Amino acid sequence: MAWLTLNKKGYFQYVPPLFITLLLTIGQISFGMLDSYVNLIAAIATAVITEWVLSRWVFKIRKSLSSAYISGISVGILIRSAFLWPYVIASMLSIMSKYVLRYKDRHLWNPSNFGVSWMLFMAPADVAGLSIQWGSSWLPLVVIWMLGLVIVYQAKRLHVTLTYVISFIILAYVRSLIVGDTFWAEVSPLTGPMYQLFVFFMITDPATNVSTRRGQILVAVLVACVEFFLRLNSFIYAPFYALFIVGPIARFIDLKIHQPKPVAQIAIAR
């Protein structure tokens, strides 16, 4: 993420990696969220090594590996498989997407969203997504949300998270009217670790957000709307697919309209 390297407060680059590690720790202690530590380590190691190799080979720079760590741990948390290879391939695809799928020297997809979505869609027989909820344990939920909101506020992306959450809640009510489920059943996914990763790390990623605040709010609403229709058509991983579709299109249009400001090469890489 660009804000990991561009933020003037140097210490802030360590906050998101610590936060996602805390989320994993709470989830693992509370619910045994991981199937295997080996799979998690493989996902993180693949992301970090791929980033290190490509940043030196493509951009000839020594790049911070914090964002690669976040991508790797996201893959390790978000996908489930009895095999090791999906974790390796998803992490590799996540990082490679930043170097291959570019327009005006900027990448278009959120890395972990690209890798996870691609793997879930292309290998449904071997790969599933995380489906654990926090259940009745409200304390870890409150801690995660409070810390997450503080972090996205510091990153100046609180409006993106709040817009998406409010849109999701409104559309959850509409879905409950259409399909006949209770409102709480429709809104309950927000309490799960999968959505916390989504609202704090994927949809708020400044490196793939559009350039204006109004545009960021519009994109968050559009992602929620596309997810709404995907959910009505029984797509289990609707938020990932919605961002996969809407995010790069919005980013491409934004780059087409607005000439991106020149940035340091190390920031461009993420």
C-alpha positions in Angstrom: 0.0 0.0 0.0 1.3 3.4 -0.9 0.4 4.9 2.5 2.8 2.5 4.1 5.7 4.1 2.4 4.4 7.7 1.8 3.2 8.5 5.2 5.4 11.0 6.9 5.2 9.2 10.2 7.7 6.4 9.6 6.4 4.3 12.4 2.9 4.1 10.7 4.3 1.7 8.1 4.4 -0.9 10.9 0.8 -0.4 12.1 -1.2 -2.2 9.4 1.1 -5.3 9.5 0.7 -5.4 13.3 -3.0 -4.9 13.0 -3.6 -7.8 10.6 -1.3 -10.0 12.7 -3.5 -9.1 15.8 -6.6 -9.9 13.8 -5.1 -13.3 12.9 -4.0 -13.9 16.5 -7.5 -13.1 18.0 -9.2 -15.3 15.3 -6.8 -18.2 15.9 -7.1 -18.1 19.7 -10.9 -17.6 19.7 -11.9 -20.0 16.8 -8.9 -21.8 15.5 -9.2 -19.7 12.3 -6.3 -21.4 10.5 -6.3 -24.9 9.1 -2.5 -25.0 9.1 0.4 -22.8 10.1 2.4 -24.3 7.2 -0.1 -22.9 4.7 0.1 -19.4 6.3 3.9 -19.4 6.3 3.9 -20.6 2.7 1.6 -17.8 1.7 3.6 -15.1 3.5 7.0 -16.4 2.3 5.8 -16.6 -1.3 4.4 -13.0 -1.3 7.6 -11.6 0.3 10.0 -13.5 -2.0 8.0 -12.6 -5.1 7.9 -8.9 -4.1 11.6 -8.9 -3.3 12.6 -10.5 -6.7 10.2 -8.5 -8.9 11.0 -5.1 -7.3 14.7 -5.7 -7.9 14.2 -7.2 -11.4 11.5 -4.8 -12.7 12.1 -1.6 -10.9 15.7 -2.1 -9.8 14.9 -0.9 -6.3 14.9 -2.3 -2.7 11.3 -2.1 -1.8 9.6 -2.2 1.6 8.1 -5.7 2.2 5.4 -4.6 4.6 2.7 -4.6 1.9 3.8 -8.1 0.6 3.5 -9.4 4.2 -0.1 -8.0 4.3 -0.9 -9.6 1.0 0.6 -13.0 2.1 -1.1 -13.1 5.5 -4.4 -12.0 3.8 -4.2 -15.0 1.4 -3.3 -17.3 4.3 -6.4 -16.2 6.3 -8.9 -15.8 3.5 -8.6 -19.1 1.5 -9.1 -22.7 2.7 -7.7 -25.7 0.9 -6.4 -29.2 1.7 -3.5 -28.5 -0.5 -0.5 -26.2 -0.2 -0.3 -25.0 -3.8 -3.4 -22.7 -3.7 -1.7 -20.6 -1.0 1.5 -20.3 -3.1 -0.3 -19.6 -6.4 -2.7 -17.0 -4.8 0.2 -15.2 -3.1 2.3 -15.2 -6.3 -0.6 -13.9 -8.4 -1.4 -11.2 -5.9 2.1 -9.7 -6.1 2.6 -10.3 -9.8 -0.6 -8.4 -10.6 1.1 -5.3 -9.3 3.9 -5.6 -11.9 2.0 -7.0 -14.9 -1.5 -5.5 -14.9 -0.7 -1.8 -15.0 -1.9 1.4 -16.7 0.0 4.7 -16.7 2.6 3.0 -14.6 0.1 2.2 -11.8 -1.4 -1.2 -10.9 -5.2 -1.5 -11.1 -6.2 -4.4 -8.8 -5.8 -4.6 -5.1 -3.2 -7.4 -4.9 -4.7 -9.8 -2.4 -8.2 -9.2 -3.8 -6.9 -10.2 -7.2 -5.1 -13.4 -6.0 -7.9 -14.5 -3.7 -10.7 -13.8 -6.2 -8.8 -15.5 -9.0 -8.2 -18.6 -6.9 -11.8 -18.9 -5.6 -13.2 -18.5 -9.1 -10.8 -20.8 -11.0 -10.4 -23.6 -8.5 -13.7 -23.9 -6.6 -13.2 -27.7 -6.3 -10.0 -27.3 -4.3 -10.3 -23.9 -2.7 -12.9 -22.3 -0.4 -13.1 -19.0 1.4 -13.0 -18.2 5.1 -16.5 -18.4 6.5 -15.9 -18.1 10.3 -17.9 -15.5 12.2 -17.1 -14.0 15.6 -20.4 -15.5 16.8 -21.4 -14.3 20.3 -17.9 -13.2 21.2 -18.4 -9.4 20.9 -15.2 -8.4 22.7 -12.8 -9.4 19.9 -15.2 -7.9 17.3 -15.2 -4.5 19.2 -11.4 -4.5 19.6 -10.8 -5.2 15.9 -13.3 -2.6 14.7 -12.1 0.1 17.0 -8.5 -0.4 16.0 -9.4 -0.8 12.3 -11.4 2.4 12.3 -8.5 4.3 13.9 -6.1 3.0 11.3 -8.2 3.8 8.3 -8.8 7.3 9.8 -5.0 7.8 10.0 -4.8 6.6 6.4 -7.5 9.1 5.4 -9.8 6.4 4.2 -12.4 6.3 7.0 -15.0 7.7 4.6 -14.5 4.7 2.3 -15.0 2.1 5.1 -18.0 4.0 6.5 -19.6 4.4 3.1 -19.3 0.8 2.2 -20.5 -0.4 5.7 -23.6 1.9 5.6 -24.4 0.8 2.0 -24.0 -2.8 3.0 -26.4 -2.4 5.9 -29.0 -0.6 3.8 -28.8 -3.2 1.0 -28.9 -6.0 3.6 -32.3 -4.7 4.7 -33.4 -4.6 1.0 -32.2 -8.2 0.5 -34.1 -9.3 3.6 -37.3 -8.0 2.1 -36.6 -9.7 -1.2 -35.4 -13.1 -0.1 -37.4 -13.3 3.1 -34.5 -13.7 5.5 -34.2 -11.7 8.7 -32.3 -8.5 8.6 -29.8 -9.7 11.1 -29.1 -12.8 9.0 -28.3 -10.6 6.0 -26.1 -8.2 7.9 -24.3 -10.8 10.0 -21.4 -11.3 7.5 -20.0 -7.9 8.6 -19.1 -9.4 12.0 -16.7 -12.0 10.4 -12.9 -11.7 9.9 -13.4 -12.0 6.2 -15.3 -8.7 6.0 -12.9 -7.0 8.5 -10.0 -7.7 6.1 -12.1 -6.5 3.2 -13.2 -3.1 4.8 -9.9 -2.3 6.4 -7.3 -3.6 3.9 -8.9 -4.2 0.4 -11.5 -1.6 -0.4 -9.5 1.2 1.4 -6.2 0.5 -0.4 -5.0 4.0 -1.5 -2.7 2.5 -4.2 -5.8 1.3 -6.1 -8.4 3.9 -5.0 -9.5 6.6 -7.3 -8.0 10.0 -6.8 -10.9 12.1 -5.5 -12.8 11.8 -2.2 -16.2 11.9 -4.0 -15.0 9.3 -6.5 -13.9 7.0 -3.6 -17.3 7.3 -2.0 -19.0 6.5 -5.3 -16.8 3.5 -5.9 -17.6 2.1 -2.4 -21.3 2.5 -3.1 -20.9 0.8 -6.5 -19.0 -2.1 -4.9 -21.8 -2.6 -2.4 -24.4 -2.5 -5.1 -22.6 -5.1 -7.3 -22.2 -7.2 -4.2 -25.9 -6.9 -3.6 -26.8 -8.4 -7.0 -24.1 -11.1 -6.7 -25.5 -12.1 -3.3 -29.0 -12.3 -4.7 -27.6 -14.7 -7.2 -26.0 -16.9 -4.5 -22.3 -15.8 -5.0 -20.8 -16.7 -1.7 -17.7 -14.6 -2.2 -19.6 -11.6 -3.5 -17.5 -8.8 -1.9 -14.3 -10.0 -3.4 -15.8 -10.4 -6.9 -17.6 -7.0 -6.6 -14.3 -5.2 -5.9 -12.5 -7.3 -8.5 -15.0 -6.0 -11.1 -15.6 -2.4 -10.0 -12.2 -1.5 -8.6 -10.0 -1.7 -11.7 -12.6 -0.2 -14.0 -12.9 2.8 -11.7 -9.2 3.0 -11.4 -8.7 2.9 -15.1 -11.2 5.6 -15.7 -9.7 7.8 -13.0 -6.2 7.4 -14.5 -7.6 8.2 -17.9 -9.1 11.4 -16.7 -6.6 12.5 -14.2 -2.9 12.6 -14.9 -1.3 10.8 -12.0 1.2 12.9 -10.0 4.8 11.7 -10.3 5.8 9.7 -7.3 9.0 8.0 -6.1 9.6 4.8 -7.9 9.4 2.9 -4.6 5.9 4.2 -4.1 4.9 3.3 -7.6 5.7 -0.3 -7.0 2.8 -0.7 -4.6 
